[in-house]
Structure formats: C-alpha cells, structure tokens
Amino acid sequence: MTPVRGGEHLKIRNMKVSKVHFIAIGGSAMHNLAIALCQKGITVTGSDDEIFDPAKSRLEKYGLLPETFGWHPERITPDLDAVVLGMHARIDNPELLRAQELGLKIYSYPEYLYEQSKDKLRIVVGGSHGKTTTTAMILHVLAHCGIEADYMVGAQLKGFEVMVRLSHTAKVMVIEGDEYLTSPIDRRPKFHLYKPNVAIITGIEWDHINVFPTFDIYRDQFAQFINLIEPKGTLIYCDEDKEVHRVAVENHRTDIQKLPYVCPENVVENGVTYLANRTPLMVFGHHNLLNLTAARLACRQVGVTDEQFDEAISTFEGASKRLELVKKNDSCAVYKDFAHAPSKLRATIHAMREQYPDRRLVACMELHTFSSLTQEFLQQYRGTMDEADVRCVYFSQHALQLKKLPPLDPEEVRKAFGGEVEVFTDSAAMVAKVKAMEWKNANLLMMSSGNFDGIDFAALADEIL
C-alpha cells in the first residue's frame, strides 16, 4: 500500500479538528504536541510500544498515557479527524496501516504544526547549531513584552510549562526548525515544511551523516529552506559563517529581504558580559552573542524595539543544557552543555575560555550521536577541544551496538581529535579522574546530547566544589 502524506491532500482552514490520535505518542516532541492539543481543547488519544520519563509522567498528568503499551489497530476509528505519525513508528506499523486503509488524514509532526500555524506569522529558526537558544531568546523577549506567541522548541524553557504551545488567539508562532527527517513515510527535512515568514539560519556545519552522506547534500537543505520562505518574507542569516553567507548570497530571490548579522560589540568584566550599551547579560560566549543578534532581528519583525529587547534579554538565563550552570563557588564552576557536533564543541569551549580566562578548564565530551560515532565523521573533530587545559572524550561500546555501528578503537578516537586527549569507554573511570583533580581556580564543562551513561551532574558538582 502506498503511504499517504497528510500535507498532500489535507486542507483544514479553520482548524476544526476535534479528535486526533498519535502513533508513537511517547516521543519527546510528540508528547509535547499531544499535551498542547489537549490544552487547546482537542480530544487526544495515542499509542506507543514503550514510554519513559519525563514523557510518561507528563502524559499521565494530562490523562493521555495509554492504558496499555503496544500497537492497537482497533484504536484507529473512522471518527478520527487526524492521525499524527511519529518518527519512532515503522512504515509497517499496524495502526498506520489501519489509518491508510480507512483513508484517514495522516500527518507527520511538522506537517501538523504547519496546519496549526498556517494563518499565523511563522518565525522558523534553522541552522546546525544555536537553534534552541535563539528560539528560546525570541520567546523570552516576546513574553517579556506581552506579545502572545505559539511555539515549538527543543528543550524545556524556564517559565514555559511545555515545549509546544498551540492556541486559537496567538498571531505569531516561533518554531525551532530541525533539519532531520520528517517521518518514516516522508524523507523531507522537518524545516522544509514550515514555510516561514521570517527564517533564521545560524550556521551550517555537516551533521546527520546517516541521512546526508556528503556535505554538499547537507548544505543544499538550507538552500532549499531559503526558497521556501513566503513571498515578502525575511531571511536573517549569520554572515560570519562562510557556508551560511554562501547559500544566502547565491540565492537570487528578489521578493524577500535579507538581513545579515555579525557578533555585536561587547565587553567581559568580572565574569559578566555586557553589550556595548552596558546591558548586562546572564549568558556569555561569542556564539550566544550571535544567537542574541539573530533573535533581536527576528523580534524587530513583530514590532519589538531595541530598548525593549535589551531590557528583556538581560534577564534571559539560557535554555536547558545550553551552557547551563550546574553549581559554582568563588573559585570553581560546573557547566553542562548539549554540545556534541564539532562546531558546538569549539564554540562552547571558546566561550568558557573567554568568560573565565584565568581559570583552568577541564572539558569532557561524549560521542553519542550516529554521526559522532562514525569513523569517517570523527575526523571533523580535529582540534575542536584544543582550548581546554584537560580534554576527556567518552564513548560507549554499547551505544555503537545499539546503532549497529562497527567497534571504535579508543586510539583512533584520540588521533582523530588530535592533541592531548584522553579517551574513556567507562564513564565511571572518567568521573573518578575528574573527582581526583584539584578544583581551586578551575572549571568543569560536561558536553553531550546524552548523559554519560547516567551521571548525576548535581551530585558530581557537589563533590568537586
């Protein structure tokens, strides 16, 4: 049976959908969307073969946790207005096959977000890095200015209960535009489906090697993204990034405005970063100042003045796991960060070095993603940790098995990074080394899209402080 893509045949203008079923409701994005629809007054059901916390407890709180796990075709009934298909589901999923058999309207996650926001002004933040922080900055400023906005963001934000909000009243929607695949039956990148009025590209550095086998293919996804901006829309792009600059200037659309940006003037005094106008910031680092400038330009598009922006951004504490302070004392600070791609490692370590120039820096990172555990891609990490005084790299052989990748030799990993890097395949051994160090006038930076096989960051910080 040929799969059906919801976006190819579904036209809902007034969003009268009243009953929606989620296949693979337990995903981090899916369960947030399910909760958002529930809060909007839509009847939501869902299935999954397994659900873990925090999704499990959050779904239970809203009465959305399936009574039994597994796939149940009988839950797919003709009265459903839509079925939302998660990336975790397979193409032969019994519930998906039943929905196709009944001719129901089937959406991927991003398709459904677009349908819910097609009558709003859409700000879509794309890029290999900085998406979550830039999205969070925009939302923080809009909330501070009393501008109602719907949103989808890839991390839990302080002051926001859920990671997705959909309403009948907001005229603006801010979307973190992931370039990964849409669904098992739709191989387009997610951010190609949102058709932005305001598009942001923060940076382009090769990622998702399992989906985009060459850098040229990866970069082309951003070139296509620019072509999907609505007429009379706006492209905001980082002019310091040579690849972003290239795709922006090579695009010859005359029906959109292009706003390049670079890092604003700033100064660091006593561990605090100030903008040129003396606005103090709670975040730091060259990459965060770039994110801030992109957010400023986006907020201007919805009427926020620079004075309003500066007042609001001075209280922005950052997004979860994005240079997030775990704990500190007068001579030591412990930070955790989502950094895992080469550019993210380099930028995050550089930010720590700039903010604390007189302290020794211990940087630990985990190879956790499919790309990072691939021998060919490992070469992209050369020199990325050189600004740290102590450099530790951890990877799990079990993670390689789960991803069905060949074993990695720790010596090959060390050579790929270059310099004095110590490689661990046992997270407990790495933690033991960290605990044994001298921590006066030193900082610890833990970087991973995972959790180093369950490290309790707060407990570790308590012990070394």
C-alpha positions as CSV (number, residue, x, y, z in Angstrom):
1,M,0.0,0.0,0.0
2,T,1.4,3.4,-0.9
3,P,1.9,5.7,2.1
4,V,-0.3,8.8,2.3
5,R,1.2,12.1,3.3
6,G,-1.2,14.4,5.1
7,G,0.2,17.6,3.6
8,E,-0.6,16.4,0.0
9,H,-4.4,16.2,0.5
10,L,-5.5,17.8,3.7
11,K,-6.9,21.3,3.7
12,I,-8.2,22.5,7.1
13,R,-8.6,26.2,7.2
14,N,-10.4,26.9,10.5
15,M,-8.7,24.2,12.4
16,K,-11.9,22.4,13.5
17,V,-10.1,19.2,14.2
18,S,-11.6,17.7,17.4
19,K,-10.2,14.2,17.7
20,V,-6.6,13.3,17.0
21,H,-4.7,10.1,17.5
22,F,-0.9,9.9,18.0
23,I,1.1,6.9,16.7
24,A,4.3,6.9,18.9
25,I,2.9,9.4,21.4
26,G,5.9,8.9,23.8
27,G,8.5,10.8,21.8
28,S,9.9,14.0,23.2
29,A,8.4,16.1,20.5
30,M,5.2,14.0,20.1
31,H,4.1,14.0,23.7
32,N,4.6,17.8,23.9
33,L,2.4,18.3,20.8
34,A,-0.2,15.9,22.3
35,I,-0.3,17.9,25.5
36,A,-0.5,21.2,23.6
37,L,-3.6,19.9,21.6
38,C,-5.2,18.7,24.8
39,Q,-4.7,22.2,26.3
40,K,-6.3,23.6,23.2
41,G,-9.5,21.5,23.8
42,I,-8.9,18.8,21.3
43,T,-9.6,15.1,22.2
44,V,-6.3,13.3,22.1
45,T,-5.5,9.6,22.1
46,G,-2.3,7.8,21.5
47,S,-0.2,4.6,21.4
48,D,3.4,3.5,21.8
49,D,5.3,0.3,22.4
50,E,7.2,1.9,25.3
51,I,7.2,5.3,27.1
52,F,9.8,6.6,29.5
53,D,10.0,9.6,31.8
54,P,9.7,12.5,31.6
55,A,7.1,11.8,28.8
56,K,5.4,9.0,30.8
57,S,4.6,11.1,33.9
58,R,3.7,14.2,31.9
59,L,1.3,12.2,29.7
60,E,-0.2,10.7,32.8
61,K,-0.7,14.1,34.4
62,Y,-2.9,15.1,31.4
63,G,-4.7,11.8,31.2
64,L,-3.1,11.0,27.9
65,L,-1.0,7.9,28.9
66,P,-2.2,4.8,27.1
67,E,-3.7,2.2,29.4
68,T,-1.6,-0.5,27.7
69,F,1.5,-0.3,25.6
70,G,1.8,-1.7,22.1
71,W,0.1,-1.1,18.8
72,H,-3.7,-1.5,18.7
73,P,-5.3,-1.1,15.2
74,E,-8.8,-1.1,16.9
75,R,-7.9,2.4,18.3
76,I,-7.9,3.7,14.7
77,T,-11.6,4.5,14.1
78,P,-13.4,6.4,11.2
79,D,-14.3,9.3,13.5
80,L,-10.7,10.4,13.9
81,D,-10.1,13.8,12.3
82,A,-6.4,13.3,12.0
83,V,-3.6,10.8,12.8
84,V,-0.1,12.2,13.7
85,L,2.7,9.8,12.9
86,G,5.9,9.9,15.0
87,M,9.4,9.2,13.7
88,H,9.7,6.2,16.1
89,A,6.9,4.3,14.2
90,R,7.9,1.9,11.4
91,I,6.4,2.0,7.9
92,D,4.6,-1.3,8.6
93,N,3.1,-0.1,11.9
94,P,-0.3,-1.8,12.4
95,E,-2.0,1.4,13.4
96,L,-0.6,3.3,10.4
97,L,-1.8,0.5,8.0
98,R,-5.2,0.7,9.5
99,A,-5.3,4.5,9.2
100,Q,-4.3,4.2,5.5
101,E,-7.0,1.5,5.0
102,L,-9.6,3.8,6.3
103,G,-8.4,6.8,4.3
104,L,-7.8,8.9,7.3
105,K,-5.8,12.2,7.2
106,I,-2.3,11.3,8.2
107,Y,0.2,13.9,9.3
108,S,3.9,13.9,10.3
109,Y,4.7,16.0,13.3
110,P,5.9,19.1,11.3
111,E,3.0,18.9,8.9
112,Y,0.6,19.1,11.8
113,L,2.5,22.0,13.3
114,Y,2.2,23.8,9.9
115,E,-1.5,23.1,9.7
116,Q,-2.0,24.6,13.1
117,S,0.0,27.7,12.3
118,K,-0.7,28.4,8.6
119,D,-2.7,31.5,9.4
120,K,0.0,32.9,11.8
121,L,3.2,34.7,11.2
122,R,5.8,31.9,11.4
123,I,9.4,32.6,12.7
124,V,11.5,29.5,11.9
125,V,15.0,29.1,13.4
126,G,17.2,26.8,11.3
127,G,20.9,26.0,11.5
128,S,23.4,23.3,12.6
129,H,23.8,24.9,16.0
130,G,22.2,27.6,18.1
131,K,18.6,26.8,17.1
132,T,17.3,26.1,20.6
133,T,18.9,29.1,22.3
134,T,17.9,31.5,19.6
135,T,14.3,30.2,19.7
136,A,14.3,30.5,23.5
137,M,15.6,34.1,23.3
138,I,12.9,35.1,21.0
139,L,10.2,33.5,23.2
140,H,11.7,35.1,26.3
141,V,11.6,38.6,24.8
142,L,8.1,38.2,23.3
143,A,6.8,37.1,26.7
144,H,8.5,39.9,28.5
145,C,6.9,42.4,26.0
146,G,3.5,40.8,26.4
147,I,3.3,39.6,22.8
148,E,1.4,36.3,22.7
149,A,3.1,33.6,20.7
150,D,2.6,29.9,20.0
151,Y,5.8,27.9,19.7
152,M,7.7,24.6,19.3
153,V,11.2,24.4,20.9
154,G,13.5,21.5,21.5
155,A,14.3,22.0,25.2
156,Q,12.4,22.8,28.4
157,L,12.5,26.5,29.0
158,K,12.2,28.3,32.3
159,G,8.8,29.9,32.6
160,F,7.3,27.7,29.9
161,E,5.4,24.6,31.1
162,V,5.6,22.7,27.8
163,M,7.8,22.6,24.7
164,V,4.9,23.2,22.4
165,R,2.0,25.7,22.6
166,L,-0.9,26.0,20.2
167,S,-3.7,28.4,20.6
168,H,-6.6,30.0,18.8
169,T,-5.5,33.5,19.7
170,A,-1.8,33.9,19.1
171,K,-0.9,35.7,15.8
172,V,2.8,34.6,15.9
173,M,4.4,31.1,16.0
174,V,8.1,30.6,16.7
175,I,9.4,27.2,15.6
176,E,12.8,25.5,16.1
177,G,13.5,24.2,12.6
178,D,15.2,20.8,12.8
179,E,16.8,19.6,9.6
180,Y,16.4,15.9,10.4
181,L,13.8,13.7,8.6
182,T,10.1,14.3,8.9
183,S,8.7,10.8,9.4
184,P,9.1,7.1,8.3
185,I,7.0,7.9,5.2
186,D,8.3,11.4,4.5
187,R,12.0,11.8,4.0
188,R,12.0,15.6,3.8
189,P,13.8,17.6,6.5
190,K,11.4,18.9,9.1
191,F,12.2,22.6,8.5
192,H,11.2,22.3,4.8
193,L,7.5,22.0,5.9
194,Y,7.1,25.2,7.9
195,K,7.1,27.9,5.1
196,P,8.5,30.7,7.2
197,N,7.6,34.3,7.0
198,V,10.8,35.0,9.0
199,A,13.6,32.5,8.5
200,I,16.9,32.4,10.5
201,I,20.0,30.4,9.6
202,T,22.5,30.4,12.5
203,G,25.2,28.2,11.0
204,I,25.9,25.4,8.6
205,E,28.3,22.5,9.6
206,W,27.9,19.0,8.4
207,D,25.7,16.8,10.6
208,H,23.4,13.7,10.3
209,I,25.8,11.8,8.1
210,N,23.4,8.8,8.1
211,V,20.9,11.0,6.2
212,F,23.1,13.4,4.3
213,P,26.1,11.4,3.2
214,T,28.0,14.4,1.8
215,F,28.4,18.0,3.0
216,D,27.1,19.3,-0.3
217,I,23.8,17.4,0.2
218,Y,23.6,18.7,3.7
219,R,24.2,22.3,2.7
220,D,21.7,22.1,-0.1
221,Q,18.9,21.6,2.5
222,F,19.5,25.1,3.7
223,A,19.5,26.5,0.2
224,Q,16.1,24.8,-0.3
225,F,14.9,26.3,3.0
226,I,15.5,29.8,1.7
227,N,13.4,29.0,-1.3
228,L,10.6,28.0,0.9
229,I,10.3,31.4,2.6
230,E,6.9,33.0,2.0
231,P,6.9,35.9,-0.6
232,K,7.7,39.3,1.1
233,G,9.3,37.3,3.9
234,T,12.7,37.9,5.6
235,L,15.9,35.9,5.8
236,I,18.1,36.6,8.8
237,Y,21.5,34.9,8.5
238,C,24.9,34.7,10.2
239,D,27.3,36.5,7.9
240,E,30.3,35.3,9.9
241,D,29.6,31.7,8.8
242,K,31.1,31.3,5.3
243,E,28.7,28.5,4.3
244,V,25.6,30.5,5.5
245,H,27.0,33.5,3.6
246,R,27.4,31.4,0.5
247,V,23.8,30.0,0.5
248,A,22.4,33.4,1.2
249,V,24.2,35.3,-1.5
250,E,23.8,32.6,-4.1
251,N,20.1,32.8,-3.7
252,H,18.7,35.4,-6.1
253,R,15.2,35.8,-4.7
254,T,14.1,39.5,-5.0
255,D,10.8,39.0,-3.2
256,I,12.4,38.6,0.3
257,Q,14.6,40.9,2.4
258,K,17.9,39.6,3.6
259,L,19.4,40.7,6.9
260,P,22.9,39.5,7.6
261,Y,24.3,39.8,11.2
262,V,27.6,39.5,13.0
263,C,28.7,39.5,16.6
264,P,27.8,42.7,18.4
265,E,30.3,44.8,20.4
266,N,30.7,43.6,23.9
267,V,33.0,43.5,26.9
268,V,33.5,41.0,29.7
269,E,34.1,42.5,33.2
270,N,34.4,40.4,36.4
271,G,32.8,37.4,34.8
272,V,29.8,39.3,33.3
273,T,29.3,40.0,29.6
274,Y,28.0,43.5,28.7
275,L,26.6,44.7,25.4
276,A,28.2,48.0,24.1
277,N,25.3,50.0,25.7
278,R,26.2,48.4,29.1
279,T,23.3,46.0,29.1
280,P,24.4,43.1,31.4
281,L,23.8,39.5,30.2
282,M,23.3,36.3,32.1
283,V,24.6,34.3,29.2
284,F,28.0,34.5,27.6
285,G,30.2,33.4,24.6
286,H,30.6,34.6,21.1
287,H,28.1,32.0,19.8
288,N,25.4,33.2,22.3
289,L,26.0,36.9,21.2
290,L,25.4,35.8,17.6
291,N,22.2,34.0,18.7
292,L,21.2,37.1,20.6
293,T,21.6,39.3,17.4
294,A,19.6,36.9,15.3
295,A,16.8,37.0,18.0
296,R,16.9,40.8,18.0
297,L,16.4,41.0,14.3
298,A,13.5,38.5,14.5
299,C,11.8,40.4,17.3
300,R,12.1,43.6,15.3
301,Q,9.9,41.9,12.6
302,V,7.0,41.8,15.2
303,G,7.4,45.3,16.5
304,V,9.8,44.9,19.4
305,T,12.1,47.9,19.8
306,D,15.8,47.6,20.6
307,E,15.2,49.2,24.0
308,Q,12.5,46.6,24.8
309,F,14.7,43.8,23.6
310,D,17.7,44.8,25.7
311,E,15.6,45.1,28.8
312,A,14.1,41.6,28.2
313,I,17.3,39.9,27.2
314,S,19.2,41.0,30.3
315,T,17.0,38.5,32.3
316,F,17.5,35.6,29.9
317,E,19.2,32.7,31.8
318,G,19.6,30.3,28.9
319,A,18.0,27.2,27.6
320,S,18.3,23.8,29.4
321,K,21.7,22.1,28.9
322,R,22.9,25.1,26.8
323,L,25.9,26.3,28.8
324,E,23.8,25.6,31.8
325,L,25.4,26.4,35.2
326,V,25.0,23.4,37.4
327,K,26.7,24.8,40.6
328,K,29.6,27.1,41.5
329,N,31.5,28.7,44.3
330,D,34.1,31.5,44.4
331,S,36.8,29.6,42.6
332,C,35.1,26.8,40.6
333,A,32.0,26.5,38.3
334,V,30.4,23.4,36.8
335,Y,28.6,23.7,33.5
336,K,26.7,21.2,31.2
337,D,26.0,21.7,27.6
338,F,24.3,19.9,24.7
339,A,27.3,20.3,22.5
340,H,28.2,17.2,20.5
341,A,28.9,18.4,16.9
342,P,32.4,19.7,16.1
343,S,31.3,23.4,15.8
344,K,29.4,23.2,19.0
345,L,32.4,21.8,21.0
346,R,34.7,24.5,19.6
347,A,32.2,27.3,20.3
348,T,31.3,26.2,23.8
349,I,34.9,25.6,24.9
350,H,35.9,29.0,23.5
351,A,33.0,30.7,25.4
352,M,34.2,29.2,28.7
353,R,37.8,30.3,27.9
354,E,36.7,33.9,27.1
355,Q,34.5,34.1,30.2
356,Y,37.0,32.7,32.6
357,P,40.4,33.4,31.1
358,D,42.3,32.9,34.4
359,R,40.9,29.5,35.3
360,R,42.0,26.1,34.2
361,L,39.4,24.4,32.0
362,V,38.5,20.7,32.2
363,A,36.3,19.7,29.2
364,C,34.6,16.3,29.0
365,M,32.5,15.3,26.0
366,E,30.6,12.2,25.0
367,L,30.4,10.8,21.5
368,H,26.7,9.9,21.4
369,T,25.1,10.6,18.1
370,F,25.2,8.4,15.0
371,S,27.4,10.8,13.1
372,S,29.9,11.3,16.0
373,L,30.4,7.5,16.3
374,T,31.2,7.1,12.6
375,Q,34.9,6.7,11.8
376,E,34.6,8.9,8.7
377,F,32.9,11.8,10.6
378,L,35.3,11.6,13.6
379,Q,38.0,13.5,11.5
380,Q,35.7,16.6,11.8
381,Y,36.6,16.8,15.5
382,R,40.3,17.5,15.0
383,G,41.4,20.5,17.1
384,T,37.9,21.2,18.5
385,M,39.0,20.8,22.2
386,D,42.4,22.4,21.9
387,E,41.4,25.5,24.0
388,A,40.7,23.3,27.1
389,D,43.6,22.5,29.5
390,V,42.3,19.0,30.2
391,R,40.4,17.1,27.5
392,C,38.4,13.9,28.1
393,V,36.4,12.1,25.4
394,Y,34.0,9.3,26.4
395,F,32.0,6.8,24.2
396,S,30.1,3.6,25.0
397,Q,30.7,0.4,23.1
398,H,27.1,-0.4,23.9
399,A,25.9,2.7,22.1
400,L,27.8,1.5,19.0
401,Q,26.0,-1.8,19.2
402,L,22.6,-0.2,19.5
403,K,23.3,2.0,16.5
404,K,24.6,-1.1,14.6
405,L,28.0,0.6,14.0
406,P,31.4,-1.2,13.9
407,P,33.5,-1.0,17.1
408,L,35.8,2.0,17.6
409,D,39.3,1.9,18.8
410,P,40.0,4.5,21.5
411,E,43.4,5.1,20.0
412,E,41.7,6.0,16.6
413,V,39.4,8.4,18.5
414,R,42.4,10.0,20.2
415,K,44.2,10.5,16.9
416,A,41.0,12.0,15.3
417,F,40.8,14.7,18.0
418,G,44.5,15.4,17.9
419,G,46.5,16.9,20.8
420,E,46.5,15.7,24.4
421,V,43.1,14.0,24.6
422,E,42.3,11.1,27.0
423,V,39.7,8.7,25.7
424,F,37.4,6.6,28.0
425,T,35.0,3.8,27.3
426,D,33.9,3.6,31.0
427,S,32.1,6.7,32.3
428,A,32.9,5.7,35.9
429,A,36.6,5.8,35.2
430,M,36.3,9.3,33.7
431,V,34.3,10.5,36.7
432,A,37.0,9.1,39.0
433,K,39.7,11.0,37.2
434,V,37.6,14.2,37.4
435,K,37.0,13.8,41.1
436,A,40.7,13.3,41.8
437,M,41.7,16.7,40.2
438,E,42.5,19.9,42.0
439,W,39.5,22.3,41.6
440,K,40.6,25.6,43.0
441,N,40.6,28.2,40.3
442,A,39.3,25.6,37.8
443,N,36.0,25.0,35.8
444,L,34.4,21.8,34.6
445,L,32.5,21.6,31.3
446,M,30.4,18.5,30.5
447,M,29.2,18.3,26.9
448,S,26.9,15.7,25.5
449,S,23.5,15.2,23.8
450,G,23.2,12.2,26.2
451,N,24.1,11.9,29.8
452,F,27.4,10.0,30.0
453,D,25.5,6.8,30.9
454,G,23.6,8.3,33.8
455,I,26.0,10.8,35.5
456,D,24.3,12.8,38.2
457,F,25.7,16.2,37.3
458,A,24.4,17.9,40.5
459,A,26.0,15.3,42.8
460,L,29.3,15.4,40.8
461,A,29.3,19.2,41.2
462,D,28.7,19.0,44.9
463,E,31.6,16.6,45.3
464,I,34.2,18.6,43.5
465,L,33.1,22.0,44.8
